[in-house]
Structures are given as C-alpha cells and as structure tokens.
C-alpha cells in the first residue's frame, strides 16, 4: 500500500510546491510594484542596471539578430521560390521578425545572459548575508535591489527588441542582395506589403511581458538559492530553464489573445 501511495505523495508535493512558488512570485512582483513611487529617488541604481542589462548585451544581440534575419530570409526564399513574387520574401521576413523571432529570441538570449547573472549575484549576496544586512540596517530590499532591476528589465528589453528587429531586417537585406539576387527595392517594398502597425506593437508588448517574467524568476531564484557554489549554480540553471519555458508559454498566450 505504501508503495502505491509513494508516487501519489511525490506528485502531491510537487503540485503544492509549484502553487507555493507561484504565490511567492506574485507576492514578490506586488512588493516590487509597491516601491514604484520611490523610483525617482535612486536613479544611479537604475542607470547602473540599465547599463548591465541593456548596453552590455548589445554585442551579443548584434550577432544573434543579424543571423536570425539571415536565416529567416533564406527560409522564406526556399519556401517561396518559383511560387510567388520575390517581394514576398521581404514580407515573410518582416512578419516573422517583428511578431515572433525578434522578441522571442531576444528574450531567450537575455534570459541566459542577464537572468542568470542576476540570480547568481543575489545568490552570492544571500550566502554572504548581505540581504539580511539590508533588513538589519532598516533598508527595504525591494526598493534598493528589486526595483532598479525591475525598471531596467521592463525598459531595456523592449528597447533591445526594437534594435534586434532592425538588425534582423538588415541581415535579411544583406542575404537578399549578396546571395539571393533580390534587389533592395524589391526587399523594401515587400517589407511594406501587408505591414500592419499591430505587428510592431505585438512584439513590443511581448518584450514587456518577457522582461517582467525574466525579472521575477531571476530575483525569486536568486534570493532562494541554497548555500554554496552548488546552490548558486542550481539557481542560475533554474532561472534559464524556467525563463525559457515561461517565455514560450507566454508567447503562445499573447498570440492567442492578440491575433485570434
């Protein structure tokens, strides 16, 4: 009988822990939002996080975005070859980049680079009891640690997504001119064809949601990291895995809401 109950007990524990984690993450986000009236009081902390999250990510984003646009354009040409006009290559590339590839890949790349770094930093601070020191000194951790990172995430990731979209479309143009024998005019007119402003706004809205998800998961895993190097390593791994998973789920949910 005990053997039969063991799997059920294990599944029950997983469900309860999952619900508890969701509740803690929601409370974390609400506690951070409560500190928004103080956002103008520590601009130096916010700018520092913006540089760490946004400016420092530009070299990596430049490479990934250019090649994302190249791949999207090559695949569009492969599918449309001898079927429709060449201008539809630009149309397909623009749609794919603005709605899906730009915001999705930017968020996943930043979850791996920035999300893991935030979790590792907070995990190290917890191990050195620096988080406890904030409370002992009468300082609000959510104001000085969470709020600057939250503001940086929700402002810089949409900006980086816009830059990524532009770089990806430039990458597609490079492939068209140098490899696919498609003129600049044809590619440009194809980008304009069937363009809808909702395509652009959909990507920006997604990036805002993705930035919020990366922040709460990175902060939650960081402050709950177990002691030691292994604990911090597990926290960073959990951030990357959970962020990528939640980004894909949120992407589906947002597409369902905005386009159906």
C-alpha positions as CSV (number, residue, x, y, z in Angstrom):
1,X,0.0,0.0,0.0
2,X,2.8,2.4,0.9
3,X,4.5,1.6,-2.5
4,X,1.3,2.7,-4.2
5,X,1.0,5.9,-2.2
6,X,4.6,7.0,-2.7
7,X,4.1,8.2,-6.3
8,X,0.9,10.0,-5.4
9,X,2.6,11.6,-2.4
10,X,5.5,12.8,-4.6
11,X,3.1,14.2,-7.2
12,X,1.2,16.0,-4.5
13,X,4.3,17.5,-3.1
14,X,5.4,18.8,-6.5
15,X,1.9,20.4,-7.0
16,X,1.9,22.0,-3.6
17,X,5.5,23.3,-4.1
18,X,4.6,24.7,-7.5
19,X,1.5,26.5,-6.2
20,X,3.5,27.9,-3.3
21,X,6.2,29.1,-5.7
22,X,3.7,30.9,-7.9
23,X,2.2,32.6,-4.9
24,X,5.7,33.7,-3.7
25,X,6.5,35.1,-7.2
26,X,3.2,37.0,-7.3
27,X,3.9,38.5,-3.9
28,X,7.4,39.4,-5.0
29,X,6.1,41.2,-8.0
30,X,3.4,43.1,-6.0
31,X,6.0,44.1,-3.4
32,X,8.2,45.5,-6.1
33,X,5.3,47.4,-7.7
34,X,4.6,48.9,-4.3
35,X,8.0,50.6,-4.5
36,X,7.4,52.3,-7.8
37,X,6.6,55.7,-6.1
38,X,10.3,55.7,-5.0
39,X,11.6,55.0,-8.5
40,X,12.9,58.6,-8.9
41,X,14.9,58.6,-5.6
42,X,17.7,56.3,-6.7
43,X,18.4,57.0,-10.4
44,X,22.0,55.9,-10.1
45,X,21.0,52.3,-9.2
46,X,18.5,52.2,-12.1
47,X,21.1,53.5,-14.7
48,X,23.6,51.0,-13.4
49,X,21.2,48.1,-14.0
50,X,20.2,49.5,-17.4
51,X,23.9,49.5,-18.5
52,X,24.4,46.0,-17.2
53,X,21.2,44.6,-18.8
54,X,21.0,46.7,-21.9
55,X,24.2,48.2,-23.1
56,X,26.4,45.3,-22.1
57,X,24.1,42.9,-24.1
58,X,24.4,44.8,-27.4
59,X,27.4,42.9,-28.8
60,X,25.7,39.5,-28.3
61,X,22.4,40.9,-29.6
62,X,24.1,42.3,-32.7
63,X,25.4,38.9,-33.7
64,X,22.3,36.9,-32.9
65,X,19.9,39.4,-34.6
66,X,21.9,39.6,-37.8
67,X,22.0,35.9,-38.3
68,X,18.3,35.5,-37.2
69,X,17.3,37.8,-40.1
70,X,19.6,36.0,-42.5
71,X,18.1,32.6,-41.6
72,X,14.5,33.9,-41.8
73,X,15.1,35.4,-45.2
74,X,16.8,32.2,-46.6
75,X,14.0,30.0,-45.4
76,X,11.4,32.4,-46.8
77,X,13.2,32.3,-50.2
78,X,13.4,28.5,-50.0
79,X,9.7,28.1,-49.4
80,X,8.5,30.8,-51.9
81,X,11.0,30.0,-54.7
82,X,9.2,29.8,-58.1
83,X,5.8,30.1,-56.3
84,X,5.3,33.8,-55.7
85,X,7.0,37.1,-56.4
86,X,10.3,37.8,-54.8
87,X,8.9,40.7,-52.9
88,X,7.0,38.2,-50.6
89,X,10.4,37.2,-49.2
90,X,10.6,40.6,-47.6
91,X,7.0,40.4,-46.5
92,X,7.6,37.0,-44.8
93,X,10.9,38.0,-43.2
94,X,9.3,41.2,-41.8
95,X,6.3,39.4,-40.3
96,X,8.4,36.6,-38.8
97,X,11.0,39.0,-37.3
98,X,8.6,41.6,-35.9
99,X,6.0,39.3,-34.4
100,X,7.9,36.2,-33.3
101,X,11.7,35.9,-33.9
102,X,12.7,39.3,-32.7
103,X,11.0,39.5,-29.3
104,X,11.3,35.7,-28.7
105,X,14.9,35.2,-29.4
106,X,15.9,38.4,-27.7
107,X,14.2,37.4,-24.5
108,X,15.7,33.9,-24.6
109,X,19.2,35.2,-25.1
110,X,18.8,37.8,-22.3
111,X,17.3,35.2,-20.0
112,X,20.5,33.2,-20.4
113,X,22.9,36.1,-20.2
114,X,21.2,38.6,-17.8
115,X,18.7,36.5,-15.9
116,X,21.4,34.0,-14.8
117,X,23.7,36.9,-13.8
118,X,21.0,38.5,-11.6
119,X,20.3,35.2,-9.9
120,X,24.0,34.5,-9.3
121,X,24.5,38.0,-7.9
122,X,21.6,37.7,-5.5
123,X,22.5,34.2,-4.5
124,X,26.0,35.3,-3.6
125,X,24.6,38.2,-1.6
126,X,22.4,35.8,0.3
127,X,25.3,33.5,1.0
128,X,27.3,36.4,2.4
129,X,24.3,37.5,4.4
130,X,24.2,40.9,2.6
131,X,20.4,40.5,2.0
132,X,19.9,40.1,5.8
133,X,22.1,43.2,6.3
134,X,19.7,45.3,4.4
135,X,16.9,44.4,6.8
136,X,19.1,44.9,9.8
137,X,20.1,48.4,8.7
138,X,16.4,49.2,8.1
139,X,16.7,49.3,4.3
140,X,14.0,47.9,2.1
141,X,15.5,45.2,-0.2
142,X,12.7,45.6,-2.7
143,X,13.4,49.3,-3.1
144,X,17.2,49.0,-3.4
145,X,17.6,45.6,-5.1
146,X,14.4,44.6,-6.8
147,X,13.0,47.9,-8.1
148,X,16.1,49.0,-10.1
149,X,16.4,45.6,-11.8
150,X,12.6,45.6,-12.5
151,X,12.7,49.0,-14.1
152,X,15.8,48.1,-16.1
153,X,14.2,44.9,-17.4
154,X,10.9,46.4,-18.5
155,X,12.6,49.4,-20.2
156,X,15.7,47.9,-21.8
157,X,14.2,44.6,-23.1
158,X,11.6,46.4,-25.3
159,X,14.4,48.8,-26.5
160,X,16.7,45.8,-27.2
161,X,13.9,44.1,-29.1
162,X,13.4,47.1,-31.3
163,X,17.1,47.1,-32.1
164,X,17.0,43.4,-32.7
165,X,14.2,43.8,-35.2
166,X,16.1,46.4,-37.1
167,X,19.3,44.4,-37.1
168,X,17.4,41.2,-38.2
169,X,15.8,43.0,-41.1
170,X,19.2,44.4,-42.1
171,X,20.6,40.9,-42.0
172,X,17.8,39.7,-44.3
173,X,18.6,42.6,-46.7
174,X,22.3,41.5,-46.8
175,X,21.3,38.0,-47.7
176,X,18.9,39.2,-50.4
177,X,21.4,41.5,-52.1
178,X,24.5,39.3,-51.8
179,X,23.2,35.8,-52.1
180,X,19.6,35.6,-53.4
181,X,19.8,38.1,-56.3
182,X,16.9,40.2,-54.9
183,X,17.2,43.9,-55.2
184,X,17.0,46.4,-52.4
185,X,13.8,47.9,-53.8
186,X,12.1,44.5,-54.1
187,X,13.0,43.6,-50.5
188,X,11.9,47.0,-49.2
189,X,8.6,47.1,-51.0
190,X,8.0,43.5,-49.8
191,X,8.5,44.6,-46.2
192,X,5.9,47.3,-46.6
193,X,3.4,45.0,-48.3
194,X,0.8,43.7,-45.8
195,X,2.6,45.6,-42.9
196,X,0.4,46.3,-40.0
197,X,1.3,48.5,-37.1
198,X,-0.1,45.7,-34.8
199,X,2.9,43.6,-35.9
200,X,5.3,46.0,-34.4
201,X,3.3,46.6,-31.3
202,X,2.7,42.9,-30.7
203,X,6.5,42.4,-30.5
204,X,6.9,45.4,-28.1
205,X,4.1,44.1,-25.8
206,X,5.6,40.7,-25.8
207,X,9.0,42.0,-24.8
208,X,7.5,43.9,-21.9
209,X,5.9,40.7,-20.6
210,X,9.0,38.7,-21.2
211,X,11.1,41.2,-19.3
212,X,8.8,41.0,-16.3
213,X,8.9,37.2,-16.4
214,X,12.7,37.1,-16.5
215,X,13.0,39.6,-13.7
216,X,10.6,37.8,-11.3
217,X,12.1,34.4,-12.0
218,X,15.7,35.7,-11.7
219,X,15.0,37.5,-8.4
220,X,13.0,34.7,-6.9
221,X,15.6,32.0,-7.7
222,X,18.4,34.3,-6.5
223,X,17.0,35.1,-3.1
224,X,16.0,31.4,-2.6
225,X,19.4,30.0,-3.7
226,X,20.8,27.3,-1.4
227,X,24.2,27.9,0.3
228,X,27.4,27.2,-1.5
229,X,28.6,27.3,-5.1
230,X,26.4,24.4,-6.0
231,X,23.3,26.2,-4.7
232,X,24.1,29.3,-6.7
233,X,24.8,27.2,-9.8
234,X,21.4,25.4,-9.4
235,X,19.7,28.8,-9.0
236,X,21.2,30.1,-12.3
237,X,20.2,26.9,-14.1
238,X,16.7,27.1,-12.8
239,X,16.4,30.7,-14.0
240,X,17.4,29.9,-17.5
241,X,15.2,26.8,-17.8
242,X,12.1,28.3,-16.1
243,X,12.5,31.6,-18.0
244,X,12.7,29.9,-21.4
245,X,9.7,27.7,-20.6
246,X,7.6,30.6,-19.4
247,X,8.6,32.8,-22.3
248,X,7.4,30.2,-24.8
249,X,4.1,29.7,-22.8
250,X,3.6,33.5,-22.6
251,X,4.3,33.8,-26.3
252,X,1.6,31.4,-27.2
253,X,-0.9,33.0,-24.8
254,X,-0.2,36.5,-26.1
255,X,-0.5,35.4,-29.7
256,X,-3.8,33.8,-28.9
257,X,-5.1,37.0,-27.3
258,X,-3.8,39.5,-29.9
259,X,-4.4,37.6,-33.2
260,X,-7.5,35.5,-32.6
